[in-house]
Amino acid sequence: MASPQPVVIYAPGSDGGRRVRVDDRFVGLAYGVLDVVEFLRRAGLEDVDDVWVEQSSLIEWRGAGPEQWGGRDAGTS
């Protein structure tokens, strides 16, 4: 796994998507935990999965935790 980088998942927007930032880069708009997993893999964190994303202290969840996606179930993408 690459060196840990701070990850911020912002509060859900009006469409349910949540902005994802890795270190100082915006990497995408996630609609579920699996989207976050894919963004982190593309950023070099190859060994992450949905459980890691939900439990990691490396991730700062703003406005709501990993279970809230603006009307969509967590984990869907």
N, C-alpha and C positions, 0 to 999 in steps of 0.2 A: 504494500500500500504506500502511496505517496505520502509526503509529510502532511500532517494534519493542517487544515486551513480553516479559519472561522467561516461558518455557514450561517446565513440569516434567511429565514423563511418569514416573509411579511404577512400581515393580516390578509384574509380573503378579500378580494375586490368584489365589485357588484356582480361580476360574472362567475364568481366562485374561484377564480384563479388566484394563485399566490405567487408573488415575485420571489425568485430565488437568487441570492447573492452568495458567491464563493469568493472569499478573501475580499478583494475590492472590485470584482467583476459581476455584473448581472449575467446570469447564465440561462434564464428562461422563466417561463410562466407555467407553474405546476398546477394541475387539477387533481392531484392525488399523490400519495406517498411514492407510488411507482415512478411517477414523473421525476420526483426529487432524486430517487435512486439513479435514474438514467443521467440526469444532469451531473450528479456527483461522479459517476463513472467516467463521463466525458471530461470531467475536470481532473481526472487522474486518481480517484479513489476507487480502484477496481473491486475491492472486496466488500463493498457495502451492499446491504439488502434492506428490505422494508423494516425488519425488526431493529436493525442498527440505526436507521434513520429515526425511528420513533423513540429510541432510548438514548441516543448519543448526547453526551454533554458538549460535544463540538458544535451542535446545532442550537441556534437561538430561535425559538418560535415566538414571533411577535403577534399579539392580538388574539391568538388562539393556538391551541396545541395541534398535534398531528391528526387529531380526529375530526377536525372541522375544515370543510372544503366548500362552504357556501351552497349547501344543498346536495352535494355529491358525496358519496361514501368515501371515506379515507381508503387509500389503496387502489382506487380506480384511476385510470388515466385515459 
